[in-house]
Every structure is written in structure tokens, then in C-alpha cells.
Amino acid sequence: MTPEHTISVAEAARRAGVQPRTMRRWVTDGIITGYRIGPRLLRVSAVAVDELFAPVTE
């Protein structure tokens, strides 16, 4: 994973249509992988956010 492929939690939340708090909870719950940069900065993979969207089949 390179820094060019990661986005901020706020941007990831916008892409997924959720609040940043929800995105952080998903990282904590292991739904999406987060990457810590230093002691405070949290980034997520843009590809992983896009992969959250799956077609609904019946």
C-alpha cells in the first residue's frame, strides 16, 4: 500500500456516504483496514472503500 492509494477518514466517509465516526468504527471492527501514520493520523485504502459497495442479488 502506497500513500498515493490512501485517503483520509473524512474522504473515505464521504465516498461511502457515512459519518467519519462510522468509518473509524469500521476500522476498529475490522470491516476496513486502516493505516496509522504517526501517532494520530489514520488513513484508509481508497480501493477498500470502493470494495465496500457490492451489488445486491436475490
C-alpha distance matrix in Angstrom:
0.0 3.8 6.8 8.3 6.7 7.7 11.5 14.2 16.0 18.9 17.3 15.8 19.3 21.0 19.1 20.0 23.5 23.5 24.1 21.4 23.2 22.6 18.8 18.9 21.1 18.8 16.1 18.9 20.2 17.0 17.2 13.8 11.0 11.0 9.2 12.2 12.4 15.9 18.6 18.6 15.7 13.8 11.0 9.8 7.8 10.4 10.3 11.1 13.8 15.2 15.4 17.6 20.3 22.2 25.7 28.6 30.8 34.2
3.8 0.0 3.8 5.4 5.6 7.0 10.6 13.4 16.0 18.5 16.8 16.0 19.7 20.9 19.3 20.8 24.1 24.3 24.6 21.8 23.9 23.8 20.0 20.0 22.8 20.9 18.1 21.0 22.7 19.8 20.0 16.3 13.6 12.7 10.4 12.6 11.8 15.1 18.3 18.2 15.0 13.8 11.0 10.8 9.1 10.9 11.7 13.2 15.3 16.6 17.5 19.7 22.1 24.4 27.7 30.8 33.2 36.7
6.8 3.8 0.0 3.8 5.3 5.3 8.1 10.5 13.6 15.8 14.2 14.2 17.8 18.8 17.7 19.6 22.5 22.6 22.5 19.5 21.9 22.2 18.5 18.4 21.6 20.1 17.4 20.4 22.5 20.1 20.2 16.4 13.9 12.2 9.7 11.2 9.7 13.1 16.3 15.7 12.2 11.5 8.8 9.6 8.9 10.4 12.4 13.8 14.9 16.6 18.2 19.9 22.2 25.0 28.3 31.3 34.1 37.5
8.3 5.4 3.8 0.0 3.8 5.7 8.0 11.2 14.4 16.0 13.6 13.9 17.6 17.9 16.4 18.8 21.7 22.4 22.7 20.2 23.0 23.1 19.4 20.0 23.1 21.4 19.2 22.5 24.3 21.9 21.3 17.5 15.7 14.4 12.6 14.5 13.3 16.6 19.6 18.6 15.0 14.0 10.8 10.9 9.3 9.3 11.2 13.6 14.4 15.3 17.3 19.4 21.2 23.9 27.0 30.2 33.0 36.5
6.7 5.6 5.3 3.8 0.0 3.8 6.8 10.4 12.9 14.9 12.3 11.7 15.5 16.1 14.1 16.1 19.2 20.0 20.8 18.5 21.1 20.7 16.9 17.9 20.7 18.6 16.6 20.1 21.5 18.8 18.0 14.2 12.7 12.1 11.2 13.9 13.7 17.3 19.9 18.7 15.1 13.3 9.6 8.4 5.9 6.0 7.5 9.8 11.0 11.8 13.6 15.8 17.7 20.3 23.5 26.7 29.3 32.9
7.7 7.0 5.3 5.7 3.8 0.0 3.8 7.0 9.4 11.7 9.8 9.1 12.8 14.0 12.7 14.4 17.3 17.5 17.8 15.2 17.7 17.6 13.8 14.5 17.5 15.8 13.6 17.0 18.8 16.6 16.0 12.2 10.6 9.2 8.4 10.9 10.9 14.6 16.8 15.3 11.6 9.6 5.9 5.2 4.4 5.5 8.3 9.3 9.8 11.8 13.7 15.0 17.3 20.3 23.7 26.5 29.5 32.8
11.5 10.6 8.1 8.0 6.8 3.8 0.0 3.8 6.6 8.2 6.2 6.3 9.8 10.7 10.1 12.2 14.6 14.8 14.8 12.2 15.2 15.4 11.9 12.8 16.2 14.9 13.3 16.7 18.6 17.1 16.1 12.6 11.8 10.0 9.9 11.7 11.7 15.1 16.8 14.5 10.8 8.9 5.5 5.5 6.2 5.9 9.6 10.4 9.4 11.6 14.2 14.7 16.8 20.2 23.4 26.1 29.3 32.6
14.2 13.4 10.5 11.2 10.4 7.0 3.8 0.0 3.8 5.3 5.2 6.1 8.5 9.9 10.6 12.3 14.0 13.4 12.5 9.5 12.3 13.3 10.2 10.6 14.2 13.9 12.3 15.3 17.7 16.8 16.2 13.0 12.4 9.8 10.0 10.8 10.9 13.7 14.8 11.9 8.4 6.8 4.8 6.4 8.8 9.0 12.7 12.6 11.0 13.8 16.3 16.0 18.2 21.7 25.0 27.3 30.7 33.7
16.0 16.0 13.6 14.4 12.9 9.4 6.6 3.8 0.0 3.8 5.5 5.0 6.0 8.6 9.8 10.4 11.8 10.4 9.3 6.0 8.7 9.6 6.6 7.1 10.7 10.6 9.6 12.4 14.7 14.5 13.7 11.1 11.2 8.9 10.3 11.1 12.3 14.9 15.0 11.9 9.2 6.7 5.9 6.5 9.6 10.0 13.3 12.2 10.2 13.4 15.5 14.4 16.8 20.3 23.5 25.4 28.9 31.7
18.9 18.5 15.8 16.0 14.9 11.7 8.2 5.3 3.8 0.0 3.8 5.5 5.1 6.3 8.7 9.9 10.3 9.3 7.8 5.3 8.9 10.2 8.2 9.5 12.7 13.0 12.9 15.5 17.5 17.6 16.4 14.1 14.8 12.7 14.0 14.5 15.3 17.5 17.6 14.1 11.6 10.0 9.2 9.9 12.3 11.7 15.1 14.5 11.8 14.4 17.1 15.8 17.4 21.1 24.0 25.8 29.5 32.2
17.3 16.8 14.2 13.6 12.3 9.8 6.2 5.2 5.5 3.8 0.0 3.8 5.4 5.1 6.2 8.6 9.7 10.1 10.0 8.4 12.0 12.4 9.9 11.9 15.0 14.3 14.2 17.3 19.0 18.4 16.8 14.1 14.8 13.2 14.3 15.6 16.1 18.9 19.6 16.4 13.3 11.5 9.4 9.3 10.6 9.0 12.5 12.7 9.9 11.8 15.0 14.3 15.6 19.3 22.1 24.4 27.9 31.0
15.8 16.0 14.2 13.9 11.7 9.1 6.3 6.1 5.0 5.5 3.8 0.0 3.8 5.4 5.1 6.2 8.4 8.5 9.2 7.8 11.0 10.3 7.3 9.9 12.5 11.2 11.2 14.7 15.8 15.1 13.1 10.5 11.7 10.8 12.7 14.7 16.0 19.0 19.6 16.7 13.7 11.0 8.6 7.1 8.3 7.0 10.0 9.4 6.4 9.0 11.7 10.8 12.5 16.2 19.2 21.4 24.9 27.9
19.3 19.7 17.8 17.6 15.5 12.8 9.8 8.5 6.0 5.1 5.4 3.8 0.0 3.8 5.4 5.1 5.8 5.0 5.6 5.2 8.4 7.7 5.8 9.0 11.1 10.4 11.5 14.4 15.3 15.5 13.3 11.7 13.5 12.7 15.1 16.7 18.2 20.9 20.8 17.6 15.2 12.6 11.2 10.1 11.7 10.6 13.1 12.0 8.6 11.0 13.4 11.4 12.8 16.5 19.2 20.8 24.5 27.2
21.0 20.9 18.8 17.9 16.1 14.0 10.7 9.9 8.6 6.3 5.1 5.4 3.8 0.0 3.8 5.4 5.0 6.3 7.4 8.0 11.5 11.0 9.6 12.7 14.8 14.1 15.2 18.2 19.0 19.0 16.6 14.8 16.7 15.9 17.9 19.5 20.5 23.2 23.5 20.2 17.5 15.3 13.5 12.5 13.5 11.4 14.0 13.7 10.1 11.4 14.5 13.0 13.3 17.1 19.3 21.1 24.8 27.6
19.1 19.3 17.7 16.4 14.1 12.7 10.1 10.6 9.8 8.7 6.2 5.1 5.4 3.8 0.0 3.8 5.6 8.0 10.1 10.6 13.8 12.4 10.5 13.8 15.7 14.1 15.1 18.5 18.9 18.2 15.4 13.5 15.5 15.4 17.5 19.7 20.9 24.0 24.7 21.6 18.7 16.0 13.6 11.6 11.6 8.8 10.8 11.0 7.4 7.8 11.2 10.2 10.3 14.0 16.3 18.6 22.2 25.3
20.0 20.8 19.6 18.8 16.1 14.4 12.2 12.3 10.4 9.9 8.6 6.2 5.1 5.4 3.8 0.0 3.8 5.6 8.7 9.8 12.2 10.0 8.5 12.3 13.4 11.5 13.3 16.4 16.3 15.9 12.8 11.6 14.4 14.8 17.6 19.9 21.7 24.7 25.0 22.1 19.5 16.4 14.4 12.0 12.2 10.2 11.5 10.5 6.7 7.7 10.0 7.8 8.1 11.8 14.3 16.0 19.7 22.5
23.5 24.1 22.5 21.7 19.2 17.3 14.6 14.0 11.8 10.3 9.7 8.4 5.8 5.0 5.6 3.8 0.0 3.8 7.0 9.4 11.8 9.9 9.7 13.4 14.3 13.2 15.5 18.2 18.0 18.4 15.4 14.7 17.5 17.6 20.4 22.2 23.9 26.6 26.6 23.3 21.0 18.3 16.7 15.0 15.7 13.7 15.2 14.3 10.5 11.3 13.6 11.1 10.8 14.2 16.0 17.2 21.0 23.4
23.5 24.3 22.6 22.4 20.0 17.5 14.8 13.4 10.4 9.3 10.1 8.5 5.0 6.3 8.0 5.6 3.8 0.0 3.8 6.6 8.2 6.3 7.0 10.4 11.0 10.7 13.1 15.3 15.4 16.3 13.8 13.5 16.2 16.0 19.0 20.5 22.5 24.9 24.3 21.1 19.2 16.5 15.7 14.2 15.8 14.6 16.4 14.7 11.2 13.0 14.8 11.9 12.5 15.8 18.0 18.8 22.5 24.7
24.1 24.6 22.5 22.7 20.8 17.8 14.8 12.5 9.3 7.8 10.0 9.2 5.6 7.4 10.1 8.7 7.0 3.8 0.0 3.8 5.3 5.3 6.6 8.9 10.0 10.9 12.9 14.5 15.4 16.8 15.0 14.5 16.7 15.7 18.4 19.2 21.0 23.0 22.1 18.6 17.2 15.0 14.9 14.4 16.7 16.0 18.3 16.6 13.3 15.8 17.6 14.8 16.0 19.3 21.7 22.4 26.1 28.2
21.4 21.8 19.5 20.2 18.5 15.2 12.2 9.5 6.0 5.3 8.4 7.8 5.2 8.0 10.6 9.8 9.4 6.6 3.8 0.0 3.8 5.4 5.0 6.2 8.6 9.8 10.7 12.4 14.1 15.3 14.1 13.0 14.4 12.8 15.1 15.6 17.3 19.2 18.3 14.8 13.4 11.2 11.5 11.6 14.5 14.4 17.2 15.4 12.6 15.6 17.4 15.1 17.0 20.4 23.3 24.4 28.0 30.3
23.2 23.9 21.9 23.0 21.1 17.7 15.2 12.3 8.7 8.9 12.0 11.0 8.4 11.5 13.8 12.2 11.8 8.2 5.3 3.8 0.0 3.8 5.4 5.1 6.2 8.7 9.9 10.6 12.2 14.2 13.6 13.3 14.8 13.3 15.9 16.0 18.2 19.7 18.1 14.9 14.3 12.2 13.3 13.5 16.6 17.1 19.5 17.1 14.7 17.9 19.1 16.4 18.6 21.6 24.5 25.1 28.6 30.6
22.6 23.8 22.2 23.1 20.7 17.6 15.4 13.3 9.6 10.2 12.4 10.3 7.7 11.0 12.4 10.0 9.9 6.3 5.3 5.4 3.8 0.0 3.8 5.4 5.0 6.2 8.7 9.7 10.2 12.1 10.8 11.1 13.4 12.9 16.1 17.1 19.7 21.6 20.3 17.4 16.4 13.6 14.0 13.0 15.6 15.9 17.7 15.0 12.6 15.6 16.3 13.2 15.4 18.2 21.0 21.5 24.9 26.8
18.8 20.0 18.5 19.4 16.9 13.8 11.9 10.2 6.6 8.2 9.9 7.3 5.8 9.6 10.5 8.5 9.7 7.0 6.6 5.0 5.4 3.8 0.0 3.8 5.4 5.0 6.4 8.7 9.8 10.5 9.1 8.2 10.2 9.6 12.7 14.1 16.6 18.9 18.2 15.4 13.8 10.7 10.5 9.3 11.8 12.4 14.3 11.8 9.5 12.9 13.8 11.3 13.9 17.0 20.2 21.3 24.7 27.0
18.9 20.0 18.4 20.0 17.9 14.5 12.8 10.6 7.1 9.5 11.9 9.9 9.0 12.7 13.8 12.3 13.4 10.4 8.9 6.2 5.1 5.4 3.8 0.0 3.8 5.4 5.1 6.3 8.6 9.9 9.9 9.1 9.9 8.4 11.2 11.8 14.6 16.4 15.1 12.5 11.7 8.7 9.8 9.6 12.9 14.4 16.4 13.7 12.3 15.9 16.6 14.3 17.3 20.2 23.5 24.5 27.8 30.0
21.1 22.8 21.6 23.1 20.7 17.5 16.2 14.2 10.7 12.7 15.0 12.5 11.1 14.8 15.7 13.4 14.3 11.0 10.0 8.6 6.2 5.0 5.4 3.8 0.0 3.8 5.3 4.9 6.0 8.5 8.6 9.3 10.9 10.4 13.7 14.5 17.7 19.3 17.7 15.4 15.1 12.1 13.2 12.4 15.2 16.7 18.1 14.9 13.6 17.1 17.0 14.3 17.3 19.7 22.8 23.3 26.4 28.3
18.8 20.9 20.1 21.4 18.6 15.8 14.9 13.9 10.6 13.0 14.3 11.2 10.4 14.1 14.1 11.5 13.2 10.7 10.9 9.8 8.7 6.2 5.0 5.4 3.8 0.0 3.8 5.4 5.0 6.0 5.0 5.9 8.3 9.0 12.7 14.5 17.8 20.0 19.1 17.0 16.0 12.5 12.5 10.7 12.8 14.2 15.0 11.6 10.6 13.9 13.5 10.8 14.0 16.3 19.6 20.3 23.3 25.4
16.1 18.1 17.4 19.2 16.6 13.6 13.3 12.3 9.6 12.9 14.2 11.2 11.5 15.2 15.1 13.3 15.5 13.1 12.9 10.7 9.9 8.7 6.4 5.1 5.3 3.8 0.0 3.8 5.5 5.1 6.0 5.1 5.6 5.6 9.2 10.8 14.3 16.5 15.8 14.1 13.1 9.6 9.8 8.4 11.0 13.3 14.3 11.1 10.9 14.6 14.2 12.4 15.9 18.3 21.9 23.0 25.9 28.2
18.9 21.0 20.4 22.5 20.1 17.0 16.7 15.3 12.4 15.5 17.3 14.7 14.4 18.2 18.5 16.4 18.2 15.3 14.5 12.4 10.6 9.7 8.7 6.3 4.9 5.4 3.8 0.0 3.8 5.5 7.8 8.3 8.5 8.3 11.3 12.0 15.7 17.2 15.7 14.4 14.4 11.4 12.6 11.9 14.6 17.1 18.1 14.7 14.6 18.2 17.5 15.5 19.0 21.0 24.5 25.2 27.9 29.9
20.2 22.7 22.5 24.3 21.5 18.8 18.6 17.7 14.7 17.5 19.0 15.8 15.3 19.0 18.9 16.3 18.0 15.4 15.4 14.1 12.2 10.2 9.8 8.6 6.0 5.0 5.5 3.8 0.0 3.8 5.6 7.9 9.3 10.5 13.9 15.3 19.0 20.7 19.4 18.2 17.9 14.6 15.2 13.7 15.7 17.8 18.1 14.4 14.5 17.7 16.4 14.0 17.4 18.9 22.2 22.5 25.0 26.7
17.0 19.8 20.1 21.9 18.8 16.6 17.1 16.8 14.5 17.6 18.4 15.1 15.5 19.0 18.2 15.9 18.4 16.3 16.8 15.3 14.2 12.1 10.5 9.9 8.5 6.0 5.1 5.5 3.8 0.0 3.8 5.4 6.3 8.5 11.8 14.0 17.7 19.8 19.2 18.3 17.5 14.0 13.9 11.8 13.1 15.6 15.4 11.7 12.6 15.7 14.0 12.3 16.0 17.4 20.9 21.7 24.0 26.1
17.2 20.0 20.2 21.3 18.0 16.0 16.1 16.2 13.7 16.4 16.8 13.1 13.3 16.6 15.4 12.8 15.4 13.8 15.0 14.1 13.6 10.8 9.1 9.9 8.6 5.0 6.0 7.8 5.6 3.8 0.0 3.8 6.9 9.5 13.2 15.8 19.2 21.8 21.4 20.0 18.6 14.9 14.1 11.3 12.1 13.8 13.3 9.5 9.9 12.6 10.8 8.7 12.3 13.7 17.2 18.1 20.6 22.8
13.8 16.3 16.4 17.5 14.2 12.2 12.6 13.0 11.1 14.1 14.1 10.5 11.7 14.8 13.5 11.6 14.7 13.5 14.5 13.0 13.3 11.1 8.2 9.1 9.3 5.9 5.1 8.3 7.9 5.4 3.8 0.0 3.8 6.5 10.0 13.0 16.2 19.1 19.2 17.8 15.9 12.1 10.7 7.6 8.3 10.4 10.3 6.6 7.4 10.6 9.5 8.3 12.0 14.1 17.8 19.4 22.1 24.7
11.0 13.6 13.9 15.7 12.7 10.6 11.8 12.4 11.2 14.8 14.8 11.7 13.5 16.7 15.5 14.4 17.5 16.2 16.7 14.4 14.8 13.4 10.2 9.9 10.9 8.3 5.6 8.5 9.3 6.3 6.9 3.8 0.0 3.8 6.8 10.0 13.1 16.1 16.6 15.6 13.8 10.2 8.9 6.3 7.3 10.5 10.7 7.6 9.3 12.5 11.7 11.4 15.2 17.2 21.0 22.8 25.4 28.1
11.0 12.7 12.2 14.4 12.1 9.2 10.0 9.8 8.9 12.7 13.2 10.8 12.7 15.9 15.4 14.8 17.6 16.0 15.7 12.8 13.3 12.9 9.6 8.4 10.4 9.0 5.6 8.3 10.5 8.5 9.5 6.5 3.8 0.0 3.8 6.6 9.7 12.6 13.1 11.9 10.0 6.4 5.7 4.7 7.4 10.7 12.1 9.7 10.6 14.1 14.2 13.8 17.4 19.9 23.7 25.5 28.4 31.1
9.2 10.4 9.7 12.6 11.2 8.4 9.9 10.0 10.3 14.0 14.3 12.7 15.1 17.9 17.5 17.6 20.4 19.0 18.4 15.1 15.9 16.1 12.7 11.2 13.7 12.7 9.2 11.3 13.9 11.8 13.2 10.0 6.8 3.8 0.0 3.8 6.4 9.6 10.9 10.4 8.3 5.7 5.1 6.0 8.2 11.7 13.3 11.9 13.1 16.4 16.7 16.9 20.4 22.9 26.7 28.8 31.6 34.5
12.2 12.6 11.2 14.5 13.9 10.9 11.7 10.8 11.1 14.5 15.6 14.7 16.7 19.5 19.7 19.9 22.2 20.5 19.2 15.6 16.0 17.1 14.1 11.8 14.5 14.5 10.8 12.0 15.3 14.0 15.8 13.0 10.0 6.6 3.8 0.0 3.8 6.1 7.1 7.1 5.8 4.7 6.4 8.8 11.5 14.7 16.9 15.5 16.3 19.7 20.2 20.2 23.6 26.3 30.0 32.0 34.9 37.7
12.4 11.8 9.7 13.3 13.7 10.9 11.7 10.9 12.3 15.3 16.1 16.0 18.2 20.5 20.9 21.7 23.9 22.5 21.0 17.3 18.2 19.7 16.6 14.6 17.7 17.8 14.3 15.7 19.0 17.7 19.2 16.2 13.1 9.7 6.4 3.8 0.0 3.8 6.5 6.9 5.1 6.1 7.4 10.5 12.9 15.7 18.1 17.5 18.2 21.3 22.4 22.6 25.8 28.7 32.4 34.6 37.5 40.5
15.9 15.1 13.1 16.6 17.3 14.6 15.1 13.7 14.9 17.5 18.9 19.0 20.9 23.2 24.0 24.7 26.6 24.9 23.0 19.2 19.7 21.6 18.9 16.4 19.3 20.0 16.5 17.2 20.7 19.8 21.8 19.1 16.1 12.6 9.6 6.1 3.8 0.0 3.8 5.7 6.1 8.4 10.7 14.0 16.6 19.4 21.9 21.0 21.6 24.9 25.9 25.9 29.1 32.1 35.7 37.8 40.8 43.6
18.6 18.3 16.3 19.6 19.9 16.8 16.8 14.8 15.0 17.6 19.6 19.6 20.8 23.5 24.7 25.0 26.6 24.3 22.1 18.3 18.1 20.3 18.2 15.1 17.7 19.1 15.8 15.7 19.4 19.2 21.4 19.2 16.6 13.1 10.9 7.1 6.5 3.8 0.0 3.8 6.4 8.7 12.0 15.2 18.2 21.0 23.6 22.2 22.5 26.0 26.9 26.4 29.7 32.7 36.3 38.1 41.1 43.7
18.6 18.2 15.7 18.6 18.7 15.3 14.5 11.9 11.9 14.1 16.4 16.7 17.6 20.2 21.6 22.1 23.3 21.1 18.6 14.8 14.9 17.4 15.4 12.5 15.4 17.0 14.1 14.4 18.2 18.3 20.0 17.8 15.6 11.9 10.4 7.1 6.9 5.7 3.8 0.0 3.8 6.4 10.0 13.3 16.7 19.1 22.0 20.7 20.4 23.9 25.1 24.4 27.5 30.6 34.2 35.9 39.1 41.7
15.7 15.0 12.2 15.0 15.1 11.6 10.8 8.4 9.2 11.6 13.3 13.7 15.2 17.5 18.7 19.5 21.0 19.2 17.2 13.4 14.3 16.4 13.8 11.7 15.1 16.0 13.1 14.4 17.9 17.5 18.6 15.9 13.8 10.0 8.3 5.8 5.1 6.1 6.4 3.8 0.0 3.8 6.6 10.3 13.5 15.7 18.7 17.8 17.5 20.8 22.3 21.9 24.8 28.1 31.6 33.6 36.8 39.6
13.8 13.8 11.5 14.0 13.3 9.6 8.9 6.8 6.7 10.0 11.5 11.0 12.6 15.3 16.0 16.4 18.3 16.5 15.0 11.2 12.2 13.6 10.7 8.7 12.1 12.5 9.6 11.4 14.6 14.0 14.9 12.1 10.2 6.4 5.7 4.7 6.1 8.4 8.7 6.4 3.8 0.0 3.8 7.0 10.5 12.8 15.6 14.3 14.0 17.5 18.8 18.2 21.3 24.4 28.0 29.9 33.1 35.9
11.0 11.0 8.8 10.8 9.6 5.9 5.5 4.8 5.9 9.2 9.4 8.6 11.2 13.5 13.6 14.4 16.7 15.7 14.9 11.5 13.3 14.0 10.5 9.8 13.2 12.5 9.8 12.6 15.2 13.9 14.1 10.7 8.9 5.7 5.1 6.4 7.4 10.7 12.0 10.0 6.6 3.8 0.0 3.8 7.0 9.2 12.1 11.3 11.1 14.4 15.8 15.8 18.7 21.9 25.4 27.7 30.8 33.9
9.8 10.8 9.6 10.9 8.4 5.2 5.5 6.4 6.5 9.9 9.3 7.1 10.1 12.5 11.6 12.0 15.0 14.2 14.4 11.6 13.5 13.0 9.3 9.6 12.4 10.7 8.4 11.9 13.7 11.8 11.3 7.6 6.3 4.7 6.0 8.8 10.5 14.0 15.2 13.3 10.3 7.0 3.8 0.0 3.8 6.4 8.7 7.5 7.7 10.9 12.1 12.2 15.3 18.3 21.9 24.2 27.2 30.3
7.8 9.1 8.9 9.3 5.9 4.4 6.2 8.8 9.6 12.3 10.6 8.3 11.7 13.5 11.6 12.2 15.7 15.8 16.7 14.5 16.6 15.6 11.8 12.9 15.2 12.8 11.0 14.6 15.7 13.1 12.1 8.3 7.3 7.4 8.2 11.5 12.9 16.6 18.2 16.7 13.5 10.5 7.0 3.8 0.0 3.8 5.3 5.1 6.4 8.8 9.8 11.1 13.8 16.6 20.1 22.8 25.7 29.0
10.4 10.9 10.4 9.3 6.0 5.5 5.9 9.0 10.0 11.7 9.0 7.0 10.6 11.4 8.8 10.2 13.7 14.6 16.0 14.4 17.1 15.9 12.4 14.4 16.7 14.2 13.3 17.1 17.8 15.6 13.8 10.4 10.5 10.7 11.7 14.7 15.7 19.4 21.0 19.1 15.7 12.8 9.2 6.4 3.8 0.0 3.8 5.5 5.2 6.4 8.7 10.2 12.1 15.1 18.3 21.3 24.2 27.7
10.3 11.7 12.4 11.2 7.5 8.3 9.6 12.7 13.3 15.1 12.5 10.0 13.1 14.0 10.8 11.5 15.2 16.4 18.3 17.2 19.5 17.7 14.3 16.4 18.1 15.0 14.3 18.1 18.1 15.4 13.3 10.3 10.7 12.1 13.3 16.9 18.1 21.9 23.6 22.0 18.7 15.6 12.1 8.7 5.3 3.8 0.0 3.8 5.4 5.1 6.2 8.9 10.5 12.9 16.1 19.3 21.9 25.4
11.1 13.2 13.8 13.6 9.8 9.3 10.4 12.6 12.2 14.5 12.7 9.4 12.0 13.7 11.0 10.5 14.3 14.7 16.6 15.4 17.1 15.0 11.8 13.7 14.9 11.6 11.1 14.7 14.4 11.7 9.5 6.6 7.6 9.7 11.9 15.5 17.5 21.0 22.2 20.7 17.8 14.3 11.3 7.5 5.1 5.5 3.8 0.0 3.8 5.4 5.0 6.5 9.4 11.7 15.3 18.0 20.6 23.9
13.8 15.3 14.9 14.4 11.0 9.8 9.4 11.0 10.2 11.8 9.9 6.4 8.6 10.1 7.4 6.7 10.5 11.2 13.3 12.6 14.7 12.6 9.5 12.3 13.6 10.6 10.9 14.6 14.5 12.6 9.9 7.4 9.3 10.6 13.1 16.3 18.2 21.6 22.5 20.4 17.5 14.0 11.1 7.7 6.4 5.2 5.4 3.8 0.0 3.8 5.4 5.4 7.7 10.9 14.4 16.9 20.0 23.3
15.2 16.6 16.6 15.3 11.8 11.8 11.6 13.8 13.4 14.4 11.8 9.0 11.0 11.4 7.8 7.7 11.3 13.0 15.8 15.6 17.9 15.6 12.9 15.9 17.1 13.9 14.6 18.2 17.7 15.7 12.6 10.6 12.5 14.1 16.4 19.7 21.3 24.9 26.0 23.9 20.8 17.5 14.4 10.9 8.8 6.4 5.1 5.4 3.8 0.0 3.8 5.4 5.9 8.9 12.0 15.0 18.0 21.5
15.4 17.5 18.2 17.3 13.6 13.7 14.2 16.3 15.5 17.1 15.0 11.7 13.4 14.5 11.2 10.0 13.6 14.8 17.6 17.4 19.1 16.3 13.8 16.6 17.0 13.5 14.2 17.5 16.4 14.0 10.8 9.5 11.7 14.2 16.7 20.2 22.4 25.9 26.9 25.1 22.3 18.8 15.8 12.1 9.8 8.7 6.2 5.0 5.4 3.8 0.0 3.8 5.2 6.9 10.4 13.3 15.9 19.4
17.6 19.7 19.9 19.4 15.8 15.0 14.7 16.0 14.4 15.8 14.3 10.8 11.4 13.0 10.2 7.8 11.1 11.9 14.8 15.1 16.4 13.2 11.3 14.3 14.3 10.8 12.4 15.5 14.0 12.3 8.7 8.3 11.4 13.8 16.9 20.2 22.6 25.9 26.4 24.4 21.9 18.2 15.8 12.2 11.1 10.2 8.9 6.5 5.4 5.4 3.8 0.0 3.8 6.2 9.9 12.0 15.0 18.1
20.3 22.1 22.2 21.2 17.7 17.3 16.8 18.2 16.8 17.4 15.6 12.5 12.8 13.3 10.3 8.1 10.8 12.5 16.0 17.0 18.6 15.4 13.9 17.3 17.3 14.0 15.9 19.0 17.4 16.0 12.3 12.0 15.2 17.4 20.4 23.6 25.8 29.1 29.7 27.5 24.8 21.3 18.7 15.3 13.8 12.1 10.5 9.4 7.7 5.9 5.2 3.8 0.0 3.8 6.8 9.3 12.6 15.9
22.2 24.4 25.0 23.9 20.3 20.3 20.2 21.7 20.3 21.1 19.3 16.2 16.5 17.1 14.0 11.8 14.2 15.8 19.3 20.4 21.6 18.2 17.0 20.2 19.7 16.3 18.3 21.0 18.9 17.4 13.7 14.1 17.2 19.9 22.9 26.3 28.7 32.1 32.7 30.6 28.1 24.4 21.9 18.3 16.6 15.1 12.9 11.7 10.9 8.9 6.9 6.2 3.8 0.0 3.8 6.4 9.2 12.6
25.7 27.7 28.3 27.0 23.5 23.7 23.4 25.0 23.5 24.0 22.1 19.2 19.2 19.3 16.3 14.3 16.0 18.0 21.7 23.3 24.5 21.0 20.2 23.5 22.8 19.6 21.9 24.5 22.2 20.9 17.2 17.8 21.0 23.7 26.7 30.0 32.4 35.7 36.3 34.2 31.6 28.0 25.4 21.9 20.1 18.3 16.1 15.3 14.4 12.0 10.4 9.9 6.8 3.8 0.0 3.8 6.3 9.9
28.6 30.8 31.3 30.2 26.7 26.5 26.1 27.3 25.4 25.8 24.4 21.4 20.8 21.1 18.6 16.0 17.2 18.8 22.4 24.4 25.1 21.5 21.3 24.5 23.3 20.3 23.0 25.2 22.5 21.7 18.1 19.4 22.8 25.5 28.8 32.0 34.6 37.8 38.1 35.9 33.6 29.9 27.7 24.2 22.8 21.3 19.3 18.0 16.9 15.0 13.3 12.0 9.3 6.4 3.8 0.0 3.8 6.7
30.8 33.2 34.1 33.0 29.3 29.5 29.3 30.7 28.9 29.5 27.9 24.9 24.5 24.8 22.2 19.7 21.0 22.5 26.1 28.0 28.6 24.9 24.7 27.8 26.4 23.3 25.9 27.9 25.0 24.0 20.6 22.1 25.4 28.4 31.6 34.9 37.5 40.8 41.1 39.1 36.8 33.1 30.8 27.2 25.7 24.2 21.9 20.6 20.0 18.0 15.9 15.0 12.6 9.2 6.3 3.8 0.0 3.8
34.2 36.7 37.5 36.5 32.9 32.8 32.6 33.7 31.7 32.2 31.0 27.9 27.2 27.6 25.3 22.5 23.4 24.7 28.2 30.3 30.6 26.8 27.0 30.0 28.3 25.4 28.2 29.9 26.7 26.1 22.8 24.7 28.1 31.1 34.5 37.7 40.5 43.6 43.7 41.7 39.6 35.9 33.9 30.3 29.0 27.7 25.4 23.9 23.3 21.5 19.4 18.1 15.9 12.6 9.9 6.7 3.8 0.0
